[in-house]
Structures are given as structure tokens and as C-alpha cells.
């Protein structure tokens, strides 16, 4: 599949923007609680059961990140670097 020049430029702009805000910080407990509340609001609106705090360890992204760390392929980035 061929990617057009315009698509590649759009992707590169998105990647630059994401790098500016990327962080490895898990956030404060308060931030995680607010995120859980937002996710549950959306889940319930879509007819799914709300998540609990115990479910936090089950988020796929966290599992992917931990697997990448275990394989030595996760980069540790600090905000502003």
C-alpha cells in the first residue's frame, strides 16, 4: 500500500504534536480517578459495565507498556526531553 506525500506529512505533524505532550507519568491518584470517572461515563453511555479501581491494572495499554519494558524496547522519556 502506498502512502501519499500528504498523508505522510499529516502523520509527521501528528507525531510531532504527540511528542510534545508525551510522558511516562502515570498521573496522580486524583488524575487517575478523574480519568476513571470519564471512562465510566462513556462506558455506561454505551451500555457497558463501569470499571472499578481494581480494573486499572487490566487496561491493555498498561499491559503493552509493561511488556515493552520487559523486552527492553520501551523508551523512558521525560517531559521536555
Wavefront OBJ file of the C-alpha trace (Angstrom):
o trace
v 0.000 0.000 0.000
v 1.367 3.391 -0.974
v 1.171 6.322 1.397
v 0.744 9.684 -0.263
v 3.011 12.622 0.476
v 0.071 14.459 2.076
v -0.739 11.525 4.361
v 2.909 11.198 5.409
v 3.109 14.940 6.168
v -0.118 14.760 8.200
v 1.223 11.775 10.152
v 4.508 13.573 10.838
v 2.617 16.635 12.154
v 0.557 14.404 14.446
v 3.673 12.607 15.696
v 5.407 15.934 16.464
v 2.375 17.147 18.393
v 2.146 13.919 20.386
v 5.880 14.014 21.230
v 5.362 17.472 22.765
v 2.871 16.144 25.313
v 4.155 12.577 25.749
v 5.031 11.499 29.275
v 5.627 8.260 31.149
v 3.990 9.661 34.259
v 1.070 7.540 35.489
v -0.521 10.713 36.860
v -1.613 11.484 40.369
v -4.257 9.376 42.109
v -6.669 12.287 41.625
v -5.950 12.445 37.883
v -6.421 8.697 37.529
v -9.709 8.910 39.455
v -10.979 11.657 37.142
v -9.964 9.590 34.113
v -11.775 6.554 35.540
v -14.894 8.679 36.047
v -14.725 9.894 32.440
v -14.195 6.382 31.070
v -17.083 5.055 33.143
v -19.361 7.845 31.961
v -18.608 6.825 28.365
v -18.845 3.084 29.099
v -22.226 3.370 30.817
v -23.466 5.577 27.972
v -22.505 2.818 25.542
v -24.183 0.129 27.645
v -21.058 -1.370 29.252
v -20.416 -2.051 32.914
v -18.320 0.598 34.668
v -14.728 -0.220 35.538
v -13.529 -0.298 39.120
v -10.230 0.903 40.542
v -9.144 -2.738 40.675
v -9.598 -2.901 36.885
v -6.887 -0.265 36.418
v -4.225 -2.948 36.083
v -6.214 -4.523 33.258
v -6.049 -1.627 30.778
v -4.457 -3.042 27.605
v -2.168 -0.041 27.184
v -0.596 -0.671 30.575
v -0.030 -4.301 29.683
v 1.548 -3.345 26.357
v 3.840 -0.853 28.066
v 4.916 -3.320 30.741
v 5.608 -5.944 28.073
v 7.693 -3.433 26.102
v 9.619 -2.581 29.283
v 10.270 -6.259 29.956
v 11.591 -6.663 26.407
v 13.785 -3.581 26.777
v 12.093 -1.697 23.953
v 10.223 0.951 25.961
v 11.952 4.285 25.926
v 11.900 6.318 29.110
v 11.082 9.852 28.120
v 10.944 12.840 30.379
v 8.744 15.779 29.575
v 10.793 18.387 27.755
v 13.466 15.962 26.501
l 1 2 3 4 5 6 7 8 9 10 11 12 13 14 15 16 17 18 19 20 21 22 23 24 25 26 27 28 29 30 31 32 33 34 35 36 37 38 39 40 41 42 43 44 45 46 47 48 49 50 51 52 53 54 55 56 57 58 59 60 61 62 63 64 65 66 67 68 69 70 71 72 73 74 75 76 77 78 79 80 81
